[in-house]
Amino acid sequence: MAKAADGSVPRSATRRFGVRLFFSVRSMDRWVPRPTVETSMTAETPVALITGASSGIGLAYADRLARRGHDLVLVARRAERLRALADRLAATYSIDVRTVAADLTQLEDIASLETLIRSEPRLHTLVNNAGIGRLSPSMETSDADAAFTLDLNVVAPTRLSRAALPGLLARNAGAIINIASVMAVEVLPVTTLYSATKSYLLVFSRGLQLETAGTGVRIQAVLPASTATEFWDSAGVPLSALDPASIMTPDQVVDAALAGFDQGETVTFPTVEDDLLWSRYEAARQALFAATQTGRPARRYGLPGTDAP
Ligand SMILES: NC(=O)c1ccc[n+]([C@@H]2O[C@H](COP(=O)([O-])OP(=O)(O)OC[C@H]3O[C@@H](n4cnc5c(N)ncnc54)[C@H](OP(=O)(O)O)[C@@H]3O)[C@@H](O)[C@H]2O)c1
């Protein structure tokens, strides 16, 4: 498909379906499209599935990937928001947009999404974006909030990635984009759980990069800094408490992340000017790991059989 310099597909070059297939994973007829409408969908049109597409960074991904000529599957809990977005994107970009109302902390909803992912032969891009950060000391976080955070930020992207990878590898094409956070490389007393989940997502992404090396499948970890979204409404820290100069818009995050993707980045820090910082960080990590391979306790512990420093 012909693309403009910015990667977008001119509207005249796209199909004009205007068709939305609405799904709900909260009902028994969840995988029955309603309404059922025949389309002239072409086999090669790539599909992007975006979790957390009802607001913020996920919504921005939906717009940008639609602009790049993808059909979309939009996932979140707020069905009405998804439908309004689907209508807008289908009309603007002449693409096919499905919406899936799903709570990614519910295992049956995850299982239904896994089925959708495994059975979608055109799936090209999975954006694991849905996430939450309840910013409070872990001991003051309720069991329910802690479980919700782990289920949404860790379990869901892990399961959806594992569901997507066999198909992507079989087609030898596509991408998984995991939205982590700069808090993957920093921790504060109020971000223990959040930082741990985002650190997991970074390491998970790095591992998948190794597993898929030499294939046509790309894995990108994106680590945004503070972004003006509804994230802060439930974070326990209002956006107004942050330095305004440190806040990006979701569109800026996604445009930078996609530019990084196009440039072949595997780990993208949208706000970091000096990209050598990451390679130095990686070099330090690798040197630390190499230094662990001595087979004996370090001399500074003064144990028998080791020379004191
Ligand atoms: N904002 C920041 O400063 C910032 C910085 C770094 C990283 N991030 C990361 O960016 C990602 C997107 O967050 P955002 O900033 O765009 O926040 P947001 O506007 O609050 O978006 C979060 C999205 O996740 C969805 N979601 C929440 N709980 C869900 C659940 N149980 N099941 C399904 N979907 C659920 C929400 O939709 P529904 O409520 O409709 O379900 C919403 O679409 C998150 O992973 C976040 O950790 C954000």
The ligand as a Gaussian input file, in Angstrom:
#p B3LYP/6-31G(d) Opt

LIG

0 1
 N        0.398000       9.181000      31.893000
 C        1.665000       9.012000      32.239000
 O        2.291000       9.912000      32.842000
 C        2.369000       7.748000      31.879000
 C        3.769000       7.736000      31.943000
 C        4.449000       6.572000      31.633000
 C        3.750000       5.452000      31.241000
 N        2.392000       5.484000      31.186000
 C        1.698000       4.263000      30.781000
 O        0.933000       4.519000      29.640000
 C       -0.120000       3.570000      29.551000
 C       -1.403000       4.272000      29.177000
 O       -1.771000       5.130000      30.225000
 P       -2.316000       6.597000      29.980000
 O       -1.346000       7.525000      30.546000
 O       -2.736000       6.776000      28.579000
 O       -3.553000       6.586000      30.969000
 P       -5.134000       6.594000      30.745000
 O       -5.538000       7.740000      29.887000
 O       -5.727000       6.447000      32.097000
 O       -5.376000       5.268000      29.894000
 C       -5.398000       3.990000      30.486000
 C       -6.153000       3.072000      29.545000
 O       -6.163000       1.761000      30.127000
 C       -7.510000       1.291000      30.140000
 N       -7.727000       0.415000      31.266000
 C       -7.567000       0.697000      32.590000
 N       -7.913000      -0.358000      33.327000
 C       -8.300000      -1.334000      32.452000
 C       -8.765000      -2.655000      32.601000
 N       -8.927000      -3.214000      33.822000
 N       -9.059000      -3.370000      31.501000
 C       -8.932000      -2.828000      30.277000
 N       -8.463000      -1.584000      30.080000
 C       -8.174000      -0.850000      31.160000
 C       -8.370000       2.533000      30.257000
 O       -9.645000       2.319000      29.669000
 P      -10.972000       1.967000      30.493000
 O      -10.957000       2.772000      31.762000
 O      -12.052000       2.345000      29.538000
 O      -10.925000       0.498000      30.727000
 C       -7.590000       3.490000      29.368000
 O       -7.961000       3.337000      28.031000
 C       -0.152000       2.867000      30.907000
 O        0.420000       1.584000      30.775000
 C        0.708000       3.734000      31.796000
 O        1.334000       3.005000      32.812000
 C        1.685000       6.604000      31.480000

